[in-house]
Amino acid sequence: MKKGKLDARFKGYEHFKYYTGFRYNEIDKFNEVRKWCWEQFGSSCEITIHHKVTNANQTWCWVLDDYRARVYFATDKEYQWFLLKWF
């Protein structure tokens, strides 16, 4: 897993502050983290439709496509909670 802070190069920069990225050989870990986020922060959606969904969860979301597997976190609170569990 790779963790980092979002900047203007990243999709979702306007709504999310942090991310964690996964290599494709870590797809099982991505699925575990996404499940954990769902249990801790509630349901969410993919970042590609996040801005279109009226009542989208504002604390976290994810992307899984041909190029990347990432989980995004909106604030320090969610990100620190994630770090305590997974790092």
C-alpha positions in Angstrom: 0.0 0.0 0.0 1.1 3.5 -0.8 -0.4 6.4 1.2 -0.3 10.1 0.4 -1.9 13.5 0.3 -4.0 14.5 -2.7 -3.1 17.6 -4.8 -4.6 19.1 -7.9 -3.2 16.3 -10.1 -5.7 13.8 -8.5 -9.3 13.3 -9.3 -11.4 14.2 -6.2 -8.9 16.8 -5.0 -11.8 19.2 -4.3 -13.5 16.8 -1.9 -10.8 14.5 -0.5 -7.5 15.2 1.3 -5.8 11.8 1.5 -5.6 8.5 -0.4 -4.1 5.1 -0.2 -3.2 3.2 -3.3 -2.8 -0.5 -4.0 -0.9 -2.4 -6.6 -2.8 -5.0 -8.5 -1.1 -7.8 -6.6 -2.7 -6.2 -3.5 -6.3 -6.3 -4.8 -7.3 -8.5 -1.9 -6.0 -5.9 0.6 -7.9 -3.2 -1.3 -11.0 -5.2 -0.9 -10.4 -5.7 2.8 -9.7 -1.9 3.3 -12.8 -1.0 1.3 -15.0 -3.4 3.4 -13.5 -2.0 6.6 -14.3 1.6 5.5 -17.8 0.6 4.6 -18.2 -0.8 8.2 -16.6 2.2 9.9 -17.8 5.2 7.9 -20.9 3.8 6.1 -21.7 3.1 2.5 -20.1 5.1 -0.3 -19.6 5.0 -4.0 -16.9 5.2 -6.6 -15.3 8.6 -7.1 -16.3 8.7 -10.8 -20.0 9.2 -9.7 -19.4 10.7 -6.3 -20.1 14.3 -7.5 -23.3 13.2 -9.2 -24.9 11.3 -6.3 -27.1 13.6 -4.2 -26.6 11.9 -0.8 -23.1 10.5 -1.4 -21.0 9.8 1.7 -18.6 12.7 2.1 -16.1 11.0 4.3 -14.6 8.4 1.9 -14.9 6.8 -1.5 -12.8 4.6 -3.8 -11.7 4.0 -7.4 -11.0 0.7 -9.0 -10.3 0.7 -12.8 -7.7 -0.5 -15.2 -5.1 2.0 -13.9 -5.5 2.3 -10.2 -7.1 1.0 -7.0 -7.4 3.7 -4.4 -9.4 4.6 -1.3 -9.9 8.3 -0.6 -10.4 10.0 2.7 -11.9 13.4 3.3 -10.4 14.6 6.6 -7.6 13.9 9.0 -10.0 12.1 11.3 -10.8 9.3 8.8 -7.3 9.1 7.6 -5.8 8.8 11.1 -8.3 6.1 12.0 -7.3 4.2 8.8 -3.6 4.6 9.6 -4.1 3.2 13.1 -5.8 0.1 11.8 -3.7 -0.6 8.7 -0.2 0.8 9.2 
